[in-house]
Amino acid sequence: MSRKWSNILKKLNRYFFGEQSDYENNREEQVQYRKKKQQRHTGNVGRVTGAKVVHRYPKGGNFRFPMDVEASPPRRQPQKPREPVNVNPRTNTPEPVKKEKQKEYFTNTNFALTHIPSPVHGYQKPPMKDQERETGKAEIAATEQVATPEIGDDKEEKETAIEHHRSAEHDLNLRGVSERPKQRSDKSPTPPSPSTSNDVSEPSKERRKQEVPNRSAKRAEQTNRETREPSGDVSNVIMTPVDRYNYEQRKRQKKESNPPAAKPAAANQGYDSPPLSLLTPAMQASNVDEKKLQEQREQLEATLHQFQVKAAVTNVTEGPSIVRFEVQPAPGVKVNKVTNLSDDLKLAMAAMDLRMEAPIPGKNAIGIEVPKENREPVALRELFEKEAFRNHKSPLAVALGLDITGRPIIMDLNSMPHGLIAGATGSGKSVCINSILVSLLYKADPEEVKLLLIDPKVVELAFYKDIPHLAAPVVTDPKEATMTLKWSVAEMERRYQLFADAGVRDIKGYNQKADEKLPYLVIVIDELADLMMVAPQDVEASISRIAQKARACGIHLLVATQRPSVDVITGLIKANIPTRIAFAVSSAVDSRTILDTGGAERLIGKGDMLLSENGASKLVRLQGTFVSDEEIDEVAAYLRHKKAPAYLFTKNDVVKHESRSDDDDLLEDASHFVIQQGSASTSLIQRQFHIGYNRAARLMDMMETKGIVSAAAGTKPRDVLVNDGQLAELFEK
């Protein structure tokens, strides 16, 4: 009976669920698996084993609950059978899989690629130049032929168009043009070419065949318009290979036709410098008396042998004013054995003076310098005609003279940058200053270099009155000279503030950036001793500040004095002026004051000088140039006729600036205070402003000088003479 009901249940389950057969099979497998497991465990009866709990959770699926998870065996997932590949029995090759039909994009017949003008040219197309039209004819023709190939069914026409397109691209590559044109910046969407499929309908094919000629005609018209109007001089954001090639060609031709202009020899080519005919030409050099030189050479060697000094004269050099004998002592002979015989050699050679240079730098010889009997002056025009001066690029180049070998000495004030000139009266100091000034007048434009001349002697620099290079009228009063030096310090501070705002370091960098250029300023003081007697502290402080800081801002200082003592050339001034020129002085003490070494006391005067350059370890002896008063007057008259002076400041400006700087900061406040009080006294000002007696007394004297208070009347307070309105007018003035 139970078997019958079980069959009925199976049929019902199979009818309603359809999975009963699988379920029953699984159930039977589980029962058999459980029986086998029980049989395996029967052999382990009596053994004590540890308890073990295993949790197994179903990961998913359609299960009937309750079910025994542990008893269910693992099942493999059924695999899908591979699809059979249709094989062509003739060729035994797989047939290609048919692709699905893709969606067509941009089927609108009115769509065409257009050119958007660039905002660089104001949304306008620049006109094409004739030269560009001629040079680009071949490229344009090639582009026109390639741009619109006819699309048809004829295979030969397609191959011909492809070959023509390749040859045109190869032509452009030979001319330095890239094969692929740059991607257009407008990024216009281009219609993608749909893949051909076998199941495309016939109406769609016919419609595409009708659309292709229309699109190709529009594209050809647009391409022809672009090739006829290429970009102009400025490279557009959209550049075709033809445009880029033409642009490079024009750029190369422009560079070849306009080469960079060569830099002029002078600093400013546009400056009309005075003609050299205004200067006196150089005198013809006299013939060298070889017999006289040979006699002096033999006399020198004989004198050395008489004093048991083994030495020989190896070379003789004749300069404009002196002759130098190079004496080479024998091995083992000390140098001081020769130098100690200076007076004896002077006596034996009957020389006016004798100077020794032991040893000559770079040579194993001692130089003995003897003055010539017939000295030859060095004309300033002679140095101006030298290539060293004419080809010098700096506007601050000055001609100093000729050295012993006849080499011209041209110095740049930028490398100087400040100079000290000292020597006795009549030694050539003022002539040297005039040579420097005339060199600047010939070399520099009035807009490039300004001269600030301080002449306490009144007559030395009077020739340069009203020339266009002056920064101010020639200063002759010592008090005005002190105020002028203070103005120079203020100008130096102003220039450095301009450099800081512009982010540059020196005047060259500023003039390259700024529209309004700053001129170089050369300050010349002809006699320092007179200024030091009037206001030594102010003069020394101003000169020291200018010498310390003014080099980078284009301010250069030249100081001359005829009294080279320590109270005139102080240690502070000498330490800040690196370049020094010494003329003949009376003693070795004065020579050491100027040069920190002796030698200037041996000079013979009339332009004979010793030059100590900035950073040089040796002294250079040279004969200074000579320029007469008539030459200076003619050059100055020529410049005055060409251009009127444009002063940077006047005497009244300096006086006003000085009066403001001399006034106390508390003067205005103290004046308002005494007007409010109705009386004035020194003790009242002391208590009110918390200052000392000396400053309060000075404030009282200033108010008396300006007419604010009355004069002192014993111990009584002073009367106030003005009101608030009058005081305001007084300070406005």
Secondary structure as the mmCIF struct_conf table of DSSP 4:
data_model
#
loop_
_struct_conf.conf_type_id
_struct_conf.id
_struct_conf.beg_label_comp_id
_struct_conf.beg_label_asym_id
_struct_conf.beg_label_seq_id
_struct_conf.end_label_comp_id
_struct_conf.end_label_asym_id
_struct_conf.end_label_seq_id
HELX_RH_AL_P HELX_RH_AL_P1 SER A 2 PHE A 16
TURN_TY1_P TURN_TY1_P1 PHE A 17 PHE A 17
BEND BEND1 GLY A 18 GLY A 18
HELX_RH_AL_P HELX_RH_AL_P2 GLN A 20 HIS A 41
HELX_RH_3T_P HELX_RH_3T_P1 THR A 42 ASN A 44
TURN_TY1_P TURN_TY1_P2 VAL A 45 GLY A 46
BEND BEND2 GLY A 60 GLY A 61
HELX_LH_PP_P HELX_LH_PP_P1 ARG A 64 ARG A 64
BEND BEND3 PHE A 65 PRO A 66
TURN_TY1_P TURN_TY1_P3 VAL A 69 ALA A 71
HELX_LH_PP_P HELX_LH_PP_P2 SER A 72 PRO A 74
HELX_LH_PP_P HELX_LH_PP_P3 ARG A 76 ASN A 86
STRN STRN1 VAL A 87 VAL A 87
TURN_TY1_P TURN_TY1_P4 PRO A 89 THR A 91
STRN STRN2 PRO A 94 PRO A 94
HELX_LH_PP_P HELX_LH_PP_P4 GLU A 95 GLU A 104
TURN_TY1_P TURN_TY1_P5 THR A 109 ASN A 110
HELX_LH_PP_P HELX_LH_PP_P5 HIS A 115 SER A 118
HELX_RH_3T_P HELX_RH_3T_P2 PRO A 119 HIS A 121
TURN_TY1_P TURN_TY1_P6 GLY A 122 TYR A 123
BEND BEND4 GLN A 124 GLN A 124
HELX_LH_PP_P HELX_LH_PP_P6 LYS A 125 LYS A 129
HELX_RH_AL_P HELX_RH_AL_P3 ASP A 130 THR A 135
TURN_TY1_P TURN_TY1_P7 GLY A 136 GLY A 136
HELX_RH_AL_P HELX_RH_AL_P4 LYS A 137 ALA A 147
BEND BEND5 ASP A 153 ASP A 153
HELX_RH_AL_P HELX_RH_AL_P5 LYS A 155 LEU A 174
TURN_TY1_P TURN_TY1_P8 ARG A 175 GLY A 176
BEND BEND6 GLU A 179 ARG A 180
HELX_LH_PP_P HELX_LH_PP_P7 PRO A 181 ARG A 184
TURN_TY1_P TURN_TY1_P9 SER A 185 ASP A 186
HELX_LH_PP_P HELX_LH_PP_P8 SER A 188 THR A 196
TURN_TY1_P TURN_TY1_P10 ASN A 198 ASP A 199
HELX_RH_AL_P HELX_RH_AL_P6 GLU A 202 ARG A 228
BEND BEND7 GLU A 229 GLU A 229
BEND BEND8 ASP A 233 VAL A 234
HELX_LH_PP_P HELX_LH_PP_P9 SER A 235 ASN A 236
BEND BEND9 VAL A 237 ILE A 238
HELX_RH_AL_P HELX_RH_AL_P7 PRO A 241 SER A 257
BEND BEND10 ASN A 258 ASN A 258
HELX_LH_PP_P HELX_LH_PP_P10 PRO A 259 PRO A 264
BEND BEND11 ALA A 265 ALA A 267
TURN_TY1_P TURN_TY1_P11 GLN A 269 GLY A 270
HELX_LH_PP_P HELX_LH_PP_P11 SER A 273 PRO A 275
HELX_RH_3T_P HELX_RH_3T_P3 LEU A 276 LEU A 278
BEND BEND12 LEU A 279 LEU A 279
HELX_LH_PP_P HELX_LH_PP_P12 THR A 280 VAL A 288
HELX_RH_AL_P HELX_RH_AL_P8 GLU A 290 GLN A 306
TURN_TY1_P TURN_TY1_P12 PHE A 307 GLN A 308
STRN STRN3 ALA A 311 GLU A 318
BEND BEND13 PRO A 320 SER A 321
STRN STRN4 ILE A 322 PRO A 329
HELX_LH_PP_P HELX_LH_PP_P13 ALA A 330 ALA A 330
TURN_TY1_P TURN_TY1_P13 PRO A 331 GLY A 332
TURN_TY1_P TURN_TY1_P14 VAL A 335 VAL A 335
HELX_RH_AL_P HELX_RH_AL_P9 ASN A 336 THR A 339
TURN_TY1_P TURN_TY1_P15 ASN A 340 LEU A 341
HELX_RH_AL_P HELX_RH_AL_P10 SER A 342 MET A 349
TURN_TY1_P TURN_TY1_P16 ALA A 350 ALA A 350
BEND BEND14 MET A 352 MET A 352
STRN STRN5 ARG A 355 GLU A 357
BEND BEND15 ALA A 358 PRO A 359
TURN_TY1_P TURN_TY1_P17 PRO A 361 GLY A 362
BEND BEND16 LYS A 363 ALA A 365
STRN STRN6 ILE A 366 PRO A 371
BEND BEND17 GLU A 373 ASN A 374
STRN STRN7 VAL A 378 ALA A 379
HELX_RH_AL_P HELX_RH_AL_P11 LEU A 380 PHE A 384
TURN_TY1_P TURN_TY1_P18 GLU A 385 GLU A 385
BEND BEND18 LYS A 386 LYS A 386
HELX_RH_AL_P HELX_RH_AL_P12 GLU A 387 ARG A 390
TURN_TY1_P TURN_TY1_P19 ASN A 391 ASN A 391
TURN_TY1_P TURN_TY1_P20 PRO A 395 LEU A 396
STRN STRN8 ALA A 397 ASP A 403
TURN_TY1_P TURN_TY1_P21 ILE A 404 THR A 405
BEND BEND19 GLY A 406 GLY A 406
STRN STRN9 PRO A 408 ASP A 412
TURN_TY1_P TURN_TY1_P22 LEU A 413 SER A 415
BEND BEND20 MET A 416 MET A 416
BEND BEND21 HIS A 418 HIS A 418
STRN STRN10 GLY A 419 ALA A 422
TURN_TY1_P TURN_TY1_P23 THR A 425 GLY A 426
BEND BEND22 SER A 427 GLY A 428
HELX_RH_AL_P HELX_RH_AL_P13 LYS A 429 LYS A 443
TURN_TY1_P TURN_TY1_P24 PRO A 446 GLU A 448
STRN STRN11 VAL A 449 ILE A 454
TURN_TY1_P TURN_TY1_P25 PRO A 456 LYS A 457
BEND BEND23 VAL A 458 VAL A 459
TURN_TY1_P TURN_TY1_P26 GLU A 460 LEU A 461
HELX_RH_3T_P HELX_RH_3T_P4 ALA A 462 TYR A 464
TURN_TY1_P TURN_TY1_P27 LYS A 465 ASP A 466
TURN_TY1_P TURN_TY1_P28 PRO A 468 HIS A 469
STRN STRN12 LEU A 470 LEU A 470
BEND BEND24 ALA A 471 PRO A 473
HELX_LH_PP_P HELX_LH_PP_P14 VAL A 474 VAL A 474
STRN STRN13 VAL A 475 VAL A 475
HELX_RH_AL_P HELX_RH_AL_P14 PRO A 478 ALA A 502
TURN_TY1_P TURN_TY1_P29 GLY A 503 GLY A 503
BEND BEND25 ARG A 505 ASP A 506
HELX_RH_AL_P HELX_RH_AL_P15 ILE A 507 LYS A 513
BEND BEND26 ASP A 515 GLU A 516
HELX_LH_PP_P HELX_LH_PP_P15 LYS A 517 PRO A 519
STRN STRN14 TYR A 520 ILE A 525
BEND BEND27 ASP A 526 ASP A 526
HELX_RH_AL_P HELX_RH_AL_P16 LEU A 528 VAL A 534
HELX_RH_AL_P HELX_RH_AL_P17 PRO A 536 LYS A 549
TURN_TY1_P TURN_TY1_P30 ALA A 550 GLY A 554
STRN STRN15 ILE A 555 THR A 561
BEND BEND28 GLN A 562 GLN A 562
TURN_TY1_P TURN_TY1_P31 VAL A 566 VAL A 568
BEND BEND29 ILE A 569 ILE A 569
HELX_RH_AL_P HELX_RH_AL_P18 GLY A 571 ASN A 576
STRN STRN16 THR A 579 ALA A 582
BEND BEND30 SER A 586 SER A 587
HELX_RH_AL_P HELX_RH_AL_P19 ALA A 588 LEU A 595
BEND BEND31 ASP A 596 GLY A 598
HELX_RH_3T_P HELX_RH_3T_P5 ALA A 600 ARG A 602
BEND BEND32 GLY A 605 GLY A 605
TURN_TY1_P TURN_TY1_P32 LYS A 606 GLY A 607
STRN STRN17 ASP A 608 SER A 612
TURN_TY1_P TURN_TY1_P33 ASN A 614 GLY A 615
BEND BEND33 SER A 617 LYS A 618
STRN STRN18 VAL A 620 PHE A 626
HELX_RH_AL_P HELX_RH_AL_P20 ASP A 629 LYS A 642
BEND BEND34 LEU A 648 LEU A 648
HELX_RH_AL_P HELX_RH_AL_P21 LYS A 651 ASP A 662
BEND BEND35 ASP A 663 ASP A 663
TURN_TY1_P TURN_TY1_P34 ASP A 665 LEU A 666
HELX_RH_AL_P HELX_RH_AL_P22 LEU A 667 GLN A 677
BEND BEND36 GLY A 678 GLY A 678
STRN STRN19 SER A 679 ALA A 680
HELX_RH_AL_P HELX_RH_AL_P23 THR A 682 PHE A 689
TURN_TY1_P TURN_TY1_P35 HIS A 690 HIS A 690
HELX_RH_AL_P HELX_RH_AL_P24 TYR A 693 THR A 705
TURN_TY1_P TURN_TY1_P36 LYS A 706 GLY A 707
BEND BEND37 ILE A 708 ILE A 708
STRN STRN20 VAL A 709 VAL A 709
STRN STRN21 ALA A 713 ALA A 713
TURN_TY1_P TURN_TY1_P37 GLY A 714 THR A 715
STRN STRN22 LYS A 716 LYS A 716
HELX_LH_PP_P HELX_LH_PP_P16 PRO A 717 PRO A 717
STRN STRN23 ARG A 718 ASP A 719
STRN STRN24 VAL A 720 VAL A 720
HELX_RH_AL_P HELX_RH_AL_P25 ASP A 724 GLU A 732
#
